[in-house]
């Protein structure tokens, strides 16, 4: 019986082997025909116009990380894995399924894709290496393998942590009794719990940045970076807001300001002083620049400037570093603003900023759309985003936003030419060009 079973198994295996061999064979004529067809296709393709080369974002970032010895998009991962943050993060699963904005912020921070700007620390390190340092800096303060100073690497961590703490703090929901969120008893407990988690995490990260900033032992750098926290706070009080502090654009015609001959910015010789915001509201481009310099460009620009201050570079090079960081942040923000309007339909439950560049530009083109935005003065939940999205993509606002992005991209590339021609400068150029193709 056992012998019969063995013979049957051998026969089955032999049949399977024959089947595999027969299926793997192709007639010679067929192969030749396929090769000829492939050669013909390749010949025809080569005669067609070659499309312009596209710059891969992930490749550009990976190459930049290699240049500065920056292995991950989260340079400050050790901060996020600290015992304090880990203990708070244990309570995050309780918010899963709730509508608290903190969960969306956490997903935004952890998702390392083209929609995030987690590489701010990387930009600061690239500017540090591209600008170089003074010859009198002791060797013990230098990271020879990466070509940057240890203090510059610490500054890159501080930059990312300030930005993350700001995003976490912005996730706090207004639960006053007069607001809609405060009156909704079914979600009040979840929102209140989420606020506590957001405040604890944001305050801890911001407190850690203050301690690390003091360890740099450079008063000018401390003042410069501290002013970025002030700018973040000021950005929350620019223009009208709904009950949840979401920004709303000004009503067209309410503030008629003459077009400014110069761009909106801090005083070039004293970026510590607050920026004047009173004369820009009502002008779409200047208003957009004002909001986003305070909310993003200030941190990246002043961090780049502070990195060269630590390297004891000239004030002229420091100003070049500030302008580069500012224009790069604005170009990136214009890219993000335009992205959601490049699709014919808005994804389900998706929202966009009502002070994004396409919306502001369209309000200038068609002030009647403001009637749809007035419904959001109590809460933006009352606004029909799908209708506004459809109106905006049918107008000229998207093209103007692309022009705005190109303007700040060109400005960043122009400023970059003041830096020596190094691999770090080339990496910055590659990142800018890759951003254009997103």
KEKENU-28288 format. One line per field, with one value per residue (C-alpha): x, y, z; residue in three letters. Coordinates in pm, 1 decimal, always signed. Layout:
px <- X ...
py <- Y ...
pz <- Z ...
code <- ALA ...
//
This chain:
px <- +0.0 +281.6 +465.5 +154.7 +113.1 +476.9 +437.7 +126.5 +306.2 +601.9 +367.2 +187.9 +517.3 +639.8 +323.3 +358.7 +720.5 +628.8 +351.3 +589.0 +850.5 +597.1 +450.5 +793.7 +881.5 +797.2 +845.0 +1154.1 +944.6 +725.0 +1024.2 +1171.2 +842.7 +816.8 +1172.3 +1104.9 +787.3 +978.5 +1253.2 +992.6 +817.5 +1146.3 +1240.7 +908.1 +924.1 +1275.6 +1163.0 +893.2 +959.6 +1130.9 +930.5 +1113.1 +1276.2 +1071.4 +1233.2 +1140.1 +1064.3 +1154.4 +1482.0 +1572.2 +1502.1 +1693.8 +1997.1 +1977.7 +1960.4 +2273.5 +2461.9 +2398.9 +2386.8 +2016.5 +1871.7 +1501.0 +1242.9 +1198.5 +1529.8 +1368.0 +1235.3 +1406.2 +1182.4 +865.3 +970.8 +1045.6 +871.3 +659.9 +518.3 +479.9 +270.8 +41.4 +22.0 -117.5 -445.7 -471.5 -659.2 -949.4 -995.2 -1018.6 -1360.3 -1413.9 -1411.5 -1138.6 -887.4 -594.1 -632.0 -610.7 -301.0 -136.4 -203.2 -65.2 +255.7 +312.0 +234.0 +564.4 +441.6 +444.2 +162.5 +376.1 +666.2 +838.7 +1174.8 +1218.4 +1504.9 +1665.3 +1636.3 +1804.9 +2093.2 +2137.3 +2151.0 +2400.9 +2627.5 +2583.8 +2673.5 +2974.6 +3122.6 +3397.7 +3751.2 +3787.5 +3517.3 +3682.1 +3697.4 +3510.0 +3200.1 +3203.4 +3036.1 +3302.2 +3116.4 +2809.3 +2984.1 +2769.4 +2805.2 +2653.6 +2468.8 +2320.6 +2193.5 +2033.2 +1875.5 +1725.1 +1560.7 +1429.6 +1280.0 +1084.1 +963.6 +836.8 +639.8 +495.7 +396.5 +221.8 +24.5 -73.3 -186.8 -395.7 -590.9 -753.0 -1129.3 -1319.7 -1566.9 -1720.5 -2091.0 -2182.7 -2020.9 -2178.6 -1910.8 -1972.8 -2348.7 -2323.9 -2338.3 -2278.7 -1929.9 -1834.7 -1649.3 -1444.1 -1355.2 -1263.4 -1041.1 -875.1 -805.6 -626.7 -406.8 -330.4 -238.9 -14.5 +174.6 +205.8 +321.5 +575.8 +729.4 +739.1 +894.9 +1163.0 +1246.0 +1300.3 +1543.0 +1732.9 +1736.7 +1894.7 +2162.8 +2284.2 +2417.8 +2369.2 +2148.2 +2090.1 +1976.2 +1748.4 +1584.3 +1550.9 +1386.7 +1169.7 +1028.7 +898.0 +676.5 +547.1 +477.9 +281.4 +66.4 +16.1 -94.6 -392.5 -523.7 -496.2 -832.9 -1174.6 -1226.3 -1512.6 -1594.9 -1332.2 -1067.2 -1057.5 -951.7 -1202.5 -1125.3 -1224.8 -1540.7 -1442.6 -1465.9 -1451.7 -1081.0 -966.9 -592.0 -361.2 -141.3 +195.1 +500.8 +716.8 +655.7 +530.1 +810.2 +986.3 +1236.9 +1538.5 +1779.1 +1570.3 +1360.8 +1307.8 +1058.5 +693.7 +571.7 +320.1 -6.2 -254.1 -194.7 -219.0 -571.5 -799.3 -514.2 -518.4 -149.7 -21.4 -279.8 -185.8 +186.3 +127.1 -66.7 +179.8 +497.1 +371.3 +244.9 +531.2 +784.3 +900.6 +1006.9 +1188.1 +1347.3 +1466.0 +1590.6 +1802.3 +1930.9 +2006.4 +2200.6 +2446.0 +2458.1 +2579.9 +2838.9 +2956.3 +2884.6 +2839.5 +2511.7 +2466.9 +2482.5 +2242.1 +1991.2 +2028.4 +1954.4 +1642.7 +1509.5 +1571.8 +1382.6 +1094.5 +1049.2 +1079.9 +807.1 +577.5 +637.4 +558.1 +240.3 +124.1 +184.8 -28.0 -303.3 -326.7 -316.5 -676.2 -809.3 -634.5 -895.0 -1232.9 -1424.5 -1358.4 -1307.5 -1579.9 -1560.1 -1253.8 -1202.8 -958.7 -852.7 -1085.8 -785.6 -587.0 -450.1 -710.6 -1002.3 -856.3 -776.8 -1125.8 -1286.0 -1097.8 -1228.2 -1586.1 -1680.2 -2028.2 -1879.5 -1838.5 -2208.4 -2117.2 -1838.4 -2052.1 -2231.5 -1913.2 -1891.9 -2040.4 -1859.9 -1703.0 -1911.4 -2197.3 -2004.3 -2062.6 -1701.1 -1797.7 -1979.1 -1693.0 -1444.1 -1644.6 -1667.3 -1296.5 -1169.0 -1388.3 -1218.9 -866.8 -761.9 -574.3 -358.7 -279.6 -182.4 +58.2 +209.1 +247.2 +426.7 +659.4 +731.7 +853.7 +1030.6 +1227.3 +1304.2 +1437.6 +1657.3 +1789.5 +1887.2 +2049.7 +2301.9 +2469.9 +2581.8 +2897.0 +2847.6 +2847.0 +2659.2 +2438.2 +2335.4 +2263.8 +2048.9 +1845.6 +1797.6 +1682.9 +1427.6 +1288.0 +1264.2 +1103.7 +846.0 +748.5 +658.3 +431.9
py <- +0.0 +237.4 +153.6 +226.4 +561.3 +648.7 +563.6 +779.4 +1076.7 +1039.8 +1033.0 +1347.4 +1533.7 +1423.3 +1556.3 +1890.6 +1926.8 +1854.4 +2112.8 +2379.0 +2309.8 +2319.8 +2649.2 +2813.5 +2743.7 +2990.7 +2936.2 +3104.5 +3286.3 +3433.8 +3566.0 +3717.0 +3883.2 +4028.3 +4158.8 +4321.7 +4482.2 +4613.8 +4757.9 +4926.8 +5079.1 +5205.0 +5358.8 +5538.2 +5663.6 +5797.5 +6001.4 +6175.2 +6494.1 +6416.1 +6555.7 +6790.5 +6609.9 +6601.6 +6644.3 +6378.8 +6524.7 +6214.3 +6177.0 +6542.9 +6513.9 +6184.0 +6336.3 +6640.3 +6416.2 +6235.9 +6564.2 +6686.2 +6346.3 +6385.6 +6031.6 +6104.8 +6373.9 +6390.1 +6522.1 +6569.4 +6214.7 +6181.3 +6459.3 +6293.0 +5961.4 +6112.8 +5972.2 +6283.9 +6282.0 +5903.8 +5918.5 +6178.2 +5991.3 +5687.0 +5874.5 +5959.3 +5634.8 +5763.0 +6037.2 +5795.9 +5831.5 +6178.9 +6496.3 +6666.2 +6846.8 +6703.8 +6368.6 +6537.2 +6725.7 +6404.0 +6236.9 +6540.9 +6529.4 +6155.2 +6133.3 +6194.4 +6290.2 +6583.8 +6752.7 +6824.6 +7052.0 +6836.1 +6899.3 +7244.3 +7124.9 +6985.0 +7323.5 +7495.6 +7245.9 +7284.9 +7664.3 +7620.0 +7405.6 +7620.0 +7937.2 +7786.1 +7912.8 +8144.6 +8010.9 +8089.9 +7842.0 +7574.6 +7220.2 +7084.5 +7279.8 +7140.9 +6830.0 +6755.8 +6462.6 +6676.3 +7008.9 +7196.4 +7309.2 +7120.5 +7438.7 +7457.6 +7101.9 +7191.5 +7496.7 +7273.2 +7063.8 +7378.4 +7498.3 +7178.0 +7165.2 +7524.0 +7452.3 +7127.3 +7289.3 +7567.3 +7315.6 +7120.2 +7435.0 +7532.3 +7208.7 +7335.6 +7389.3 +7683.1 +7534.5 +7850.4 +7822.1 +8064.8 +7858.9 +7569.7 +7327.0 +7436.1 +7375.5 +7027.6 +6797.7 +6477.4 +6584.1 +6820.2 +6554.5 +6437.9 +6794.0 +6886.9 +6580.0 +6650.7 +7009.5 +6887.7 +6653.7 +6926.6 +7182.1 +6937.4 +6826.2 +7174.7 +7332.5 +7056.2 +7085.0 +7464.4 +7449.2 +7211.6 +7447.6 +7729.9 +7515.2 +7405.8 +7762.5 +7885.1 +7615.6 +7780.2 +8063.7 +8326.8 +8616.1 +8743.0 +8400.2 +8364.4 +8700.2 +8617.2 +8276.8 +8405.2 +8666.4 +8385.3 +8265.6 +8622.4 +8620.8 +8296.8 +8457.6 +8772.3 +8569.1 +8449.1 +8806.6 +8917.5 +8977.6 +8841.0 +8502.3 +8264.4 +8135.1 +7860.8 +8116.8 +7999.0 +8293.8 +8463.2 +8706.2 +9070.4 +9173.3 +9314.3 +9692.0 +9724.8 +9806.0 +9977.7 +10013.5 +10133.9 +9867.6 +9864.7 +9929.8 +9700.2 +9354.9 +9286.2 +9203.2 +9287.1 +9569.1 +9427.5 +9574.4 +9483.0 +9168.5 +9160.5 +9446.3 +9351.3 +9366.6 +9633.1 +9467.4 +9755.2 +9866.2 +9532.8 +9409.1 +9410.8 +9362.7 +8986.2 +8928.5 +9151.9 +9015.3 +8657.2 +8732.7 +8905.3 +8611.6 +8348.5 +8535.6 +8559.1 +8200.1 +8024.8 +8243.3 +8412.7 +8087.5 +7940.3 +8269.1 +8369.2 +8016.4 +8026.2 +8368.0 +8244.4 +7947.2 +8179.1 +8403.2 +8099.5 +8047.7 +8410.3 +8498.7 +8856.9 +9042.9 +9052.0 +8672.4 +8648.9 +8868.3 +8650.7 +8344.5 +8510.3 +8608.6 +8260.7 +8092.3 +8338.8 +8301.5 +7921.9 +7905.9 +8131.1 +7931.9 +7611.0 +7759.4 +7873.1 +7517.8 +7375.2 +7633.2 +7547.1 +7169.1 +7114.3 +7331.7 +7124.3 +6848.8 +6889.1 +6783.5 +6835.2 +6511.2 +6418.0 +6605.1 +6796.9 +7160.2 +7433.1 +7762.3 +8048.9 +8282.7 +8065.9 +8238.8 +8102.6 +8218.3 +8566.0 +8608.3 +8498.7 +8742.3 +9018.9 +8887.1 +8821.1 +8992.4 +8834.5 +8505.4 +8667.7 +8599.8 +8228.9 +8306.8 +8521.3 +8205.8 +8098.3 +8386.8 +8167.2 +7853.4 +7744.1 +7425.5 +7627.8 +7693.3 +7495.8 +7416.2 +7213.5 +7508.0 +7748.5 +7498.2 +7473.9 +7852.1 +7910.1 +7654.1 +7811.6 +8149.9 +8290.4 +8248.8 +7920.9 +8068.7 +8369.4 +8136.5 +7953.2 +8289.2 +8370.3 +8041.9 +8103.9 +8454.4 +8335.0 +8034.6 +8262.6 +8494.8 +8203.5 +8082.5 +8434.3 +8476.1 +8133.2 +8254.6 +8461.7 +8137.6 +7953.3 +7680.4 +7367.0 +7039.1 +7189.6 +7478.5 +7233.2 +7026.4 +7336.7 +7410.9 +7052.8 +7078.4 +7402.4 +7256.9 +6937.9 +7148.6 +7299.3 +6954.2 +6854.5
pz <- +0.0 +90.3 -233.2 -439.9 -269.3 -343.3 -711.6 -736.7 -576.2 -812.2 -1110.2 -994.1 -942.2 -1285.8 -1449.5 -1269.4 -1377.1 -1738.9 -1717.5 -1580.9 -1847.4 -2129.9 -2003.6 -1978.6 -2342.4 -2614.8 -2985.8 -3129.3 -3388.2 -3114.9 -2923.5 -3234.6 -3318.7 -2967.1 -2987.3 -3322.7 -3188.1 -2885.2 -3108.9 -3328.4 -3029.0 -2885.9 -3222.1 -3256.2 -2897.6 -2943.0 -3245.5 -3042.3 -2847.0 -2517.0 -2224.7 -1986.2 -1693.3 -1373.9 -1034.2 -781.6 -439.1 -238.7 -428.2 -369.7 +3.7 +33.6 -137.0 +90.6 +398.5 +281.5 +240.2 +595.1 +767.2 +839.4 +835.9 +881.0 +819.3 +1196.7 +1322.2 +1662.0 +1693.9 +2032.6 +2163.5 +2044.3 +2199.5 +2540.1 +2846.9 +2891.3 +2538.8 +2541.5 +2859.2 +2705.1 +2374.0 +2555.2 +2584.3 +2213.0 +2125.0 +2335.5 +2074.8 +1781.3 +1626.5 +1766.7 +1558.5 +1757.7 +1530.6 +1728.0 +1551.7 +1212.2 +1326.0 +1447.6 +1113.3 +932.0 +1133.8 +1103.6 +732.2 +558.2 +213.7 -20.9 +170.0 +475.7 +546.0 +804.4 +634.1 +786.8 +1001.5 +687.8 +515.1 +810.3 +800.8 +424.7 +457.4 +742.2 +529.1 +217.4 +408.8 +583.9 +909.2 +1024.7 +1042.5 +1413.1 +1525.4 +1745.9 +1609.6 +1911.0 +1805.8 +1450.9 +1314.8 +1056.1 +899.0 +819.9 +765.4 +1018.4 +1378.1 +1670.3 +1765.0 +1414.2 +1443.5 +1777.7 +1611.7 +1341.7 +1614.7 +1783.2 +1453.9 +1402.0 +1761.7 +1757.3 +1442.6 +1580.3 +1910.7 +1717.1 +1510.3 +1822.1 +2003.0 +1700.2 +1745.8 +2066.2 +2027.4 +2176.4 +2426.2 +2567.2 +2645.5 +2369.0 +2093.9 +1908.0 +2032.9 +2390.0 +2363.1 +2207.4 +2508.2 +2307.0 +2199.4 +2482.5 +2684.8 +2385.1 +2287.1 +2643.4 +2678.0 +2343.7 +2449.9 +2762.1 +2558.0 +2302.3 +2568.6 +2755.2 +2443.3 +2294.4 +2620.5 +2684.1 +2337.3 +2354.9 +2702.2 +2575.8 +2289.8 +2538.0 +2737.3 +2425.6 +2295.3 +2618.4 +2587.1 +2264.8 +2484.6 +2215.5 +2318.3 +1963.7 +1846.5 +2148.9 +2074.1 +1704.2 +1753.0 +2039.5 +1802.7 +1581.0 +1867.7 +1895.2 +1519.1 +1549.8 +1816.8 +1610.5 +1309.4 +1515.3 +1544.4 +1181.1 +1016.1 +1104.0 +1269.9 +1336.2 +1683.4 +1653.0 +1551.9 +1190.2 +970.1 +740.9 +457.8 +472.0 +294.9 -45.9 -49.7 +328.7 +339.7 +24.6 +42.7 -232.5 -384.1 -209.8 -423.2 -208.3 -71.7 +278.6 +519.7 +843.1 +861.3 +680.1 +935.7 +1240.6 +1197.0 +1573.9 +1546.9 +1477.7 +1119.5 +1023.4 +918.5 +907.6 +549.6 +369.8 +440.9 +140.5 -109.2 -185.9 -248.8 +33.1 +278.2 +190.1 +227.9 +561.8 +705.9 +587.5 +675.8 +1033.1 +1033.7 +852.7 +672.3 +990.3 +1156.8 +857.2 +751.4 +1098.4 +1167.6 +852.4 +957.9 +1309.4 +1170.8 +995.9 +1303.9 +1498.1 +1224.8 +1270.5 +909.9 +791.0 +839.0 +461.7 +440.4 +734.9 +550.2 +239.8 +453.3 +599.2 +256.6 +120.2 +404.1 +380.1 +3.1 +23.1 +290.1 +83.9 -234.8 -46.9 +101.3 -243.5 -368.4 -85.8 -141.9 -510.5 -468.5 -355.6 -640.4 -907.8 -881.6 -1057.9 -745.6 -378.5 -180.4 +66.0 +398.4 +276.6 +371.0 +277.0 +426.9 +342.9 +332.8 +91.9 -215.6 -465.5 -248.1 -193.6 -561.5 -663.6 -420.0 -596.9 -929.9 -809.7 -478.5 -490.4 -364.5 -23.2 +41.5 +68.5 +315.8 +546.8 +657.8 +832.3 +1079.1 +1350.0 +1235.9 +909.2 +930.2 +778.7 +459.3 +139.1 +51.7 -254.1 -408.2 -335.0 -477.3 -798.7 -831.0 -769.9 -1020.5 -1289.0 -1245.5 -1289.6 -924.6 -971.4 -1247.5 -1027.1 -742.4 -972.0 -1069.8 -700.7 -642.6 -937.6 -809.1 -469.5 -620.9 -851.4 -559.5 -351.3 -638.3 -695.2 -330.4 -333.9 -591.0 -317.2 -151.4 -265.5 -525.0 -309.2 -292.0 -19.8 -245.7 -526.8 -290.2 -202.4 -571.9 -632.3 -351.2 -495.9 -847.4 -716.4 -535.1 -870.2 -1003.7 -713.5
code <- UNK UNK UNK UNK UNK UNK UNK UNK UNK UNK UNK UNK UNK UNK UNK UNK UNK UNK UNK UNK UNK UNK UNK UNK UNK UNK UNK UNK UNK UNK UNK UNK UNK UNK UNK UNK UNK UNK UNK UNK UNK UNK UNK UNK UNK UNK UNK UNK UNK UNK UNK UNK UNK UNK UNK UNK UNK UNK UNK UNK UNK UNK UNK UNK UNK UNK UNK UNK UNK UNK UNK UNK UNK UNK UNK UNK UNK UNK UNK UNK UNK UNK UNK UNK UNK UNK UNK UNK UNK UNK UNK UNK UNK UNK UNK UNK UNK UNK UNK UNK UNK UNK UNK UNK UNK UNK UNK UNK UNK UNK UNK UNK UNK UNK UNK UNK UNK UNK UNK UNK UNK UNK UNK UNK UNK UNK UNK UNK UNK UNK UNK UNK UNK UNK UNK UNK UNK UNK UNK UNK UNK UNK UNK UNK UNK UNK UNK UNK UNK UNK UNK UNK UNK UNK UNK UNK UNK UNK UNK UNK UNK UNK UNK UNK UNK UNK UNK UNK UNK UNK UNK UNK UNK UNK UNK UNK UNK UNK UNK UNK UNK UNK UNK UNK UNK UNK UNK UNK UNK UNK UNK UNK UNK UNK UNK UNK UNK UNK UNK UNK UNK UNK UNK UNK UNK UNK UNK UNK UNK UNK UNK UNK UNK UNK UNK UNK UNK UNK UNK UNK UNK UNK UNK UNK UNK UNK UNK UNK UNK UNK UNK UNK UNK UNK UNK UNK UNK UNK UNK UNK UNK UNK UNK UNK UNK UNK UNK UNK UNK UNK UNK UNK UNK UNK UNK UNK UNK UNK UNK UNK UNK UNK UNK UNK UNK UNK UNK UNK UNK UNK UNK UNK UNK UNK UNK UNK UNK UNK UNK UNK UNK UNK UNK UNK UNK UNK UNK UNK UNK UNK UNK UNK UNK UNK UNK UNK UNK UNK UNK UNK UNK UNK UNK UNK UNK UNK UNK UNK UNK UNK UNK UNK UNK UNK UNK UNK UNK UNK UNK UNK UNK UNK UNK UNK UNK UNK UNK UNK UNK UNK UNK UNK UNK UNK UNK UNK UNK UNK UNK UNK UNK UNK UNK UNK UNK UNK UNK UNK UNK UNK UNK UNK UNK UNK UNK UNK UNK UNK UNK UNK UNK UNK UNK UNK UNK UNK UNK UNK UNK UNK UNK UNK UNK UNK UNK UNK UNK UNK UNK UNK UNK UNK UNK UNK UNK UNK UNK UNK UNK UNK UNK UNK UNK UNK UNK UNK UNK UNK UNK UNK UNK UNK UNK UNK UNK UNK UNK UNK UNK UNK UNK UNK UNK UNK UNK UNK UNK UNK UNK UNK UNK UNK UNK UNK UNK UNK UNK UNK UNK UNK UNK UNK UNK UNK UNK UNK UNK UNK
//
